[in-house]
Amino acid sequence: MHILSGTSLPNIPWEDKPQSCTEPIWRFSGNPIIGRNGNKRSNSVFNSAVVPFRDGFAGVFRCDSRSISMDLFAGFSKDGYHWQIEDDPIVFEDADPEILKKEYRYDARITMLEGKYYITWCNGYHGPTIGAAWTEDFKIFHQLENAFLPFNRNGVLFPRKINGMYMMLSRPSDNGHTPFGDIYLSQSKDLEFWGRHRFVFSTIKSDYSAWQSTKVGPGPAPIETDEGWLLIYHGVLTTCNGYVYRVGTALLDLDEPWKVKYRSRDYLMAPWELYECVGDVPNVVFPCAALTDKDTGRIAVYYGCADTVTGLAFTTIDELVQFTKQHSV
């Protein structure tokens, strides 16, 4: 088994791979695990992040309201399948009042880093940028300065310092439904001032790997393996029916993670099921969280389905490393 950093997670949500499955990832038979009605006003619950917390799990959920406002809500679960999501959005504290002004918040990621849970999200501040905050109990959230100027999306922290620096992946964008996007890496000494920006990888503008020809963006926090940082990412193709979001994988260098060792030519996951194809935004699978158990190599991936509901899929570190290397561009 490939080395997997992190902690033991014997209660990781898990369902064995069906004998008929030939794919490296398989969906939970009870999907979707969270429907539209996640809390009292939600129109949809998707593109959310979860982590192990105490004797169960906690998460930060994107719940678009029935007025179609976008905000983040804390949630808790004993088993990772059944969730109680707060009815009131998270109230962030401690930042400059200018930064605390809310336009919109969506698509959170969570990274356990140095004993705290760090949340990054797409934060509205005269356009989309990367908001950041930390919590220890998922009750009180301390907001930090926005990481970047607008316009940016998909801020994803690495789970440890690399060569003495904090590192974050992101996808610079525009102010709309971005018809482009590459992945970049930024570095910081203090989680406030970000620089030393490095290009990671771009779209592929050919039918060699057309599923990722419009834009690409990072998904869950990278997973440390003996082969490199395993990155689960989304790729987008523009079709006659609009955008189609799929999922791929890459292995990044452990010491210089802007250097790509392998990157999947074939997609790992695509919108195949009805709940992934029909919804407010059809044909979307969008991963935001991955739970891992270093003892077994099991991985549970939480992903948004058609920008409407939340799904759960399973794989292993060995399956993903093998898939990434065998199907590399």
Sequence and secondary structure as in RCSB ss.txt:
>XXXX:A:sequence
MHILSGTSLPNIPWEDKPQSCTEPIWRFSGNPIIGRNGNKRSNSVFNSAVVPFRDGFAGVFRCDSRSISMDLFAG
FSKDGYHWQIEDDPIVFEDADPEILKKEYRYDARITMLEGKYYITWCNGYHGPTIGAAWTEDFKIFHQLENAFLP
FNRNGVLFPRKINGMYMMLSRPSDNGHTPFGDIYLSQSKDLEFWGRHRFVFSTIKSDYSAWQSTKVGPGPAPIET
DEGWLLIYHGVLTTCNGYVYRVGTALLDLDEPWKVKYRSRDYLMAPWELYECVGDVPNVVFPCAALTDKDTGRIA
VYYGCADTVTGLAFTTIDELVQFTKQHSV
>XXXX:A:secstr
   B S   TT       TT  SSSEE TT  SB S SSTTEEEEEEEEEEEETTEEEEEEEEEETT  EEEEEE
EESSSSS EE SS   EESS HHHH  S EEEEEEEEETTEEEEEEEEESSSEEEEEEEESSSSSEEE   SS S
SEEEEEE SS BTTBEEEEEEE  SSS S   EEEEEESSSSSEEEEEEEE    STTSGGGSSEEEE S  EEE
TTEEEEEEEEEEEETTEEEEEEEEEEE SSSTTSEEEEBSS SB   SHHHHSSSSSSBEEEEEEEEETTTTEEE
EEEEETTTEEEEEEEEHHHHHHHHHHTB 
